[in-house]
Amino acid sequence: PPRTRLRKQRRTMGAPSRASAVLLYGWLGASERHLGAYSRLLERPGRRVAPHILPPGAFFQSRKAIERRSQALAAAALAASAGARNVGLFALSGNGAVAVALVLRGVEERASAGDDDAKVFLERQLRAAAYDSAPLRVAPPVLATGFLSMAALKVGLEPSRVLDAAGARVSAEAAFGALMGVGGRDRLCDQLYETLHLPVPHLLLYSKVDAVIPADLVLSFAEEQRQRYGPSSVQLEEFHGSGHVAHYRHFPEQYRAAVDAFFDRTLEEDGGGGMGAGGRACEGG
């Protein structure tokens, strides 16, 4: 009878979905085609992927524009996570890590203002974070290397040819150093880096031959995480011989195995995980 069907609808509408979601953030200059390969890697029956690419130069807008972007990214992340039981973050390179930091900043501001969806995201849904060739503290040397590498690739050159050119890196670092001092961007970088230290399991994919983001920066983040949340809070996966954001292309089987095992464990298994009602508490330490 119609009345019985209506009662069944009311009982099921509020029931949480058992689906999971991965929010995927691309590197500087990435295209939808590039992220498509990673989306296919991450997708599963019952797991959806929401890709996003932070446009070049977004971080060098005015402080108000950056805050607006943070809120827009947070709104998109919450919409993509709606109905998901568990949510994971996956960032590629420094640009992806900056996007994640802006998302988290915006979500935390919404939660502080009483937004229930933001509170649910932080306290119950968010279960894991994975980074490829990241994360790191944004600084002039990193920005110079990243933008010079992107410019080289745009014109079909090997990044090393541009990075090793006399004066190129020094001039770029000086320009970014001056730009970082305007409008408190250096302080904002520190705040965003702090935001990335989430009390959830982390997977860091890196290589010691990465010329854009040196492995030491990634390992420094890993050590800080372990000091805060315990030895088991970070899983490291090293790739031998692949360059910046090139691990999946050169070592697809190793990459797939590491990513699959990590997200299958953190997103598909019940129990543990999450940031908890306090916002910053982690399993295992």
Buried (B, 14 or more C-beta within 10 A) or exposed (E): EEEEEEEEEEEEEEEEEEBBBBBBBBBBBBEEEBBEEBBEBBEBEEBBBBBBBBEEEBBBBEEEEBBEBBBEBBBBBBEBBEEBBBBBBBBBBBBBBBBBBBBBBBBBBBBEEEBEBBBBBBBBBBBBBBBBBBBBBBBBBBBBBBBBBBBBBEEEEEBEEBBEEEEBBEEBBEBBBEBBEEBEBBEBBBEBBEBBBBBBBBBBBBBEBBBBBBBEBBBBBBEBBBEBBBEEBBBBBBBEEBBBBBBBEBBEEBBEEBBEEBBEBBBBEEEEBBBBEEBEBBBEE
